[in-house]
Amino acid sequence: MKSSMPQPLSLADFDISPERGFLPSDPCETLPDCPTLNHLGHEMPKLLSTRQVRQFIDEQPSLLPSIPSSWREDEYRAAMRILSFAGHAYVLETPGQPALKLPSQLARPWYEIARKLGRPPVLSYASYALDNWRRLDGTKPIQLDNIVLLQNFLGGLDEEWFVVVHIQIERQAGIGLEGLLRAINGAAEEKDDEVLLGLQALASAQTAMRDTLLRMKERCDPYVYYTRVRPYIHGWKNNPSLPNGLIYDNVEAYAQQPQQFRGETGAQSSIVPCLDAGLGIHHAPDPLTVYLQEMREYMPPQHRAFLQALESQTDSNGRAILSGYVHDRKQRYPELWSAYCACVNLVVKFREIHIGYADSYINRQHQTSTSNPTAVGTGGTPFMTYLQKHLDETKQAIEG
């Protein structure tokens, strides 16, 4: 049955590409005419290792005197990256003793730039991963042996590897997203061959993403991650050590009232929500679905819009257009059904690997401080129960 979809979806309309997925063009490395902020970003690992970040920032009359109207989008994102790392380093520098207030010289520019980018003033996945890399050799591709981070907290192999694995997966997702749209647009136009080719391209990309995720433990040790990487990416919502949130000093919109924002988490990546939406994988309401809906506020606005566009692709029966299409052809076109099942099974595998990592990197670690709990994720939710539920619901998409 034909959909009422007005026009085919296109990645380019949402600042997404087959070559890079949700990654932008090579991020801006330093900011023009911002010596203090550039210095803070460059020296962050040394200042944090000696617990001098707060002192350095407190002593600055200004980190960013004014936000130039001439800045490009990538310069705003670079400023957001440095300010976000600085904000978390300032608050979380001393384990168990978080700062309760951000000074205005940090709080005000962070708020202003976050507002321009359509995200909250907190470290989010976009600044931690999407906008935080450079190629060692600009003539070679975005891949694990050619990308490094632009900004670290403490630095070191484990922190570096943890993030670049995510960056590689984001890049590999691009071809898959192109395949997903090909399949969805093919279903809308009732072109079986297009649906099949799109699903096959998606499965190929998902396989590459799975293989990259399986490499996490090669250079990121669970103990080092938990004790040296994770402490700085917590936020100030559902954080036992910041029960009231954080005051952003002299930010007029907040009126000196504590604000609560979630910590950085891979749940702010758009990949898996887009796969769920495109493949018609449904999750019954639970605390994690509420949380994942909230995570969209931390995504770049165009990525959020793409996810919403995928969710709007329904047939006349209200079903996700792609899954409804292949279900209807399950008997007469089994190859199409098999290709769809392969994609869903790869989402299952991705979720299984993720649950295993959540268990070994967080759940099994020894908690020594309320500021780095093992029972909740960096976003502030109890994760193990609901991750398993979402895994089971993914399997249900191809059962029966």
N, C-alpha and C positions, 0 to 999 in steps of 0.2 A: 504494500500500500504506500502510495507516495506521501512524503512528508510535506508540510506546509512551509518548510524552511525557505526563507526568501532568497538566499544566495549561498554558494559554497563557502565554507570557512577557509581562511587562509592564515598561515603562520605569520606572514609579513604584517598583517593588520594589527598584530599584538606584540611587535618587536621581538619575535622569536624566529629562529632560522634553523633549517635542517643541519647546517654546518656546526652550529654552536648551541642549539637548544635554547634554554633560558639564559645562557651566558651572554653578556654584552660583547661588543667589540673590545679589543684589548684594553683593560682598565687604565685610567690615568694614574701614574705612579706618584707624582708629587704635585703640589698645588702652586700655581704662580703667585709670587709676592706674598707668601704666607710662611716666613722663616720660623716662627715659633711653633706653629702647628706641624710643619714638616719635621722640625727637630724633635718634637714630642713623639711623633710617629716612629721616627728612626731610632730614637733612644729608648723606646718603651720597654723592650726586654731587659735592658740594663737598669733602668729606673725601677722596674717592678721587682727584679731580683734583689735589689737593695732596699726595697720598700720606700722609694723616694718619689713615687708618682704624685701622691697627694701634696707633698711639700713643693714639688716643682710647679704644679698647677696653681696651688695657693699663692705662690710668689709672683705669678704672672698677672700684670694688670689686665691683660687681654690675650686670648688665644687667637681670636679672629675679630679684629676691630669692626669690620663690616663685611657683608657678603656681596661681592661684586655682581652687579647686574649683568656683566658681560660673560659670566661663567657659562660654560656648556653643561649639558646634563651629566657628562662623565666627571666633570670637576665637582659638581654637587655630590655625586656618589663617592668620590674620593674623600671629600671633606667629611661626609657621613661616616665613612669607614674609619678614619683616624679619630674623629670625635667619639664614635661608638666604642672603640677599643679603649680610648682614654677614659670614658665615662665608667666602664666596667672595671678598669684597673683602679680608678679612684675609689669607687664604692667598695670593691672586694679585695683590695690590696692586702689587708691583714686578716687572715683566716679567723672566722668567728667574731670579728669586730668590724662589721660593715659601717661605712659612713652613712649617716641618716639624711644628709643634705649635700646636694651638688652645688658648688659655688657658681655664682652667676656668670663668671667668665667662661665656664664650660657649659652650663645649663642653657643659656640663652642662644648661643649659635647652634647648639645641638638641636634645640627645639625648632628654630627657624628653618634649618636645612631639612630636618625630618618633615616638617610641614610642606615644604616645597616638593619633596619626593613622595608625599602621600603615605608616609609610614610613621609609627610612633618613635619618639626619641629613646631608643634602647637598641642594643646590639641585636640585629636580626640576621637571619641566614643570608639575606641579600648582601649585607656588608661583610659577613664572616667568610662567605664562600664565593658568591656570584661576582662580586666586585673586588676580589682580593687575590689576584694572581697576575703573574707575568710569565711570558715565555722566555726561556734562557736563550733560545735561538729563534728570532722572529720569522725565519724562513721555514721553520719546522712546525708540525701541528701541535694542537693542544692535547698533550698526552703526558702520562705520569713521569716519563724521563725528560720532560722538557718544560714542566711548569713548577714554579715555586710561589710562595706566598709573598704578597707585598707587605703585610702587617701581621705581626705575631704578638702574643702576650709575653711568654717567656722564651719562646723559640725552642729549637731542638727537633730531632727527627720525628718523635711521636706526634707532636702538635702539627708539624708540617704535613706528615703523611695522612693524618686523620682528615685534614681539610682537602688536600689535593685529590684524595680518592673521591670525595664528593664532587669536586670540580670536574674530574674526568667523567663521572657518571652523568653529570648535567650535559656535558658535551655529547656524549654518546646517545643521550635521549633525543637529540634533535632529529635524527633520521627516523626514529620511532614515532615521534609526534607527527612528522610528515606522513608516515604510513597510516597512522591512526586517522588523520583527516582525510586521506585518500579513501580509506575504508568507509568512513562516515558519509562523505560526499557521494561515494559510489552507491551506498545503501539508499540515500535520498533520491538518486537517479535510477535506482533499480538496475545497476550494472554489476552483475555477479563477479565478473573478472576483475573489476576495479577493487571491489571489496576484498577479494582473495589476495591480490597483489599488495594491497595496503596492510592487511593483517600479517602477511609474510614478512614485509619490511619491518613492521612493529616487532614481531617475534625475534628477528635477527638483532635488532637494536637492544631488546630486552635481554637477550643472551649475553651480549657484550657488557651490559650494565651489571648483570648478575656476576659475571666473571671478575669484573673490577671490584665489586663489593666483597667478594670472597678473598681479595688480597689484603683486606684491612689489617689483619694480624701480622702480616709480613714485617711491618715497621712501626706499628702502633701497639704497644704493650698495654693490656687492660689496666694494670696497676698504675703505670705512668700516666695513662689517660685520666684515670679517676683522681689521682692525687696532684697532677701538675697541669693538666689541660682543662678538665671540666670545671674546677672551682671558679673560673673567671667568666663563664658563659651563663651563669644563673642570672635570673632577673629579679624583679621585686614585686612579684605577684605569687601568692601561695608559697612564699619563701619564709621558712620558720625563723630565719635570722633577721628578716625585715618584715615583720607581720603587718605593719601599717603602710608599707611602701616607701617611696623616696621623695623628698622635697627637692624641687627644681627651683633654686633660689632666684627670685626676681623675674620669673617667667609669668607675665601678667595673666595669661590664660589659665594658669593653675592656681593663682591666688594663694601661694604659700601652703597649699594643701598637698599632702603626700599623694603621689601617683603610683599606680600599680600596673606594671607591664611585665609580660612573660619573658622568660629567658630565651636565648638562642637555641634552636632545635631544628633537626632535619625535617620535622613536621611542617616547617615553614617553606620547604621546597615544594614547588608546584607539580613535580613529576607524578608521584603516586596518586594525589587527588585527581589529576587529569586522566590517568589511566582508569581509575575507578569510574569517573564520569563518562569517559568515552566508551568503555567496555560495558557499562551498565551494571557495575558491581554495587549493590545496595547494602548500606549499613544501617541496621535498626538503631534508633536513638539510644545513646548511652552517654556517660560523662566524656568519653573520648570523642564522640562525634560533635558534641557541643564545643569541646576544646579545639578540634580541628577546624570547625567553622570560625572560631575566634582567630585561629592562626592565619586566616586569609588577610586579616587586617595588617599583618606584618609582611605580606608579599608586595612586590612592586605592583602598582595599580593595573598595569597592562596585563600582567600575568594573572592577577585576580580576575580581570575581565575575560581572559581566555578561558579560564576554568568555568566561569559562569556561562559563557557561550557554549561550551561543551555540554553543560548540564541542560541547556535549553533545547538541544537537538533531540526532539522526541517525535514519535509517529502519532498518527491520529488516535491511537489507543493509549497515549500517554506513556508509552514505554521508551526507554533509551533507544534511539533509532537503529543503532548498529546491532545491539544484542537482540532486539525484536526481529530484525531482518534475518539474522542467521538462525534464530530459533525457528522461525517460520519455514526455513529451507533445510532444516535438520535432516529430514528423510530424503528429499529429492536432490540435495546437493551436500552430501556428507563431507566433501573436501573442505567446503566453506566452514562447516561446523568444527571440523578438526583444527583448522587454522585458528578459529576463534578460541577453542579450548586450549590450544598451545599458548596463546597470549595470556589467558586467565591463569593457566598453570605457572607461567613465568612470574606473574604478580604474586601468586602463592609462594613460590620459591624465594622471591625477594623479601617477602614478609617473614618467612621462616628464618632466613639468614639474619634479618634485623632483630627478631626476637632473641635469637641466640647471642647476638652482640649485646643487646640490652641487658641480658642476664649476666654475661661474663664481665662486661665493662662497668656495669653499675650495680646490679642487684646482688652479686656475690662479693662485692668489695666490702672492706671493713670500714664502717662509718666512724669517723673520729670527731666530727663537728656537725652541728645542726645546719651549718651553711652549705654542706655538701651531702645531702641525704641520699641514701641508697633506695629508698622506697618510692621516690618520685623522680620524674625526668627533669631536665633543665628547664622545661616549660612549666613545671610545677604540678604535674598530674601523676597519680599512681598508674603505672603503665602496663605492667605485666598482664594483668587480667584482661584489659581491654585490647591489647595487641593480639592476644590469643583469640578473642571474640572476633576481631576484624579479619583475622586469618581464616577462621571457620566460615565467616560470611562470604569471603572471596571464593572459597571452594564451592559454596552453595550456588554460585552463579552458573555452574556447568553441571550441577547434579539434577537428576530427574528428567 
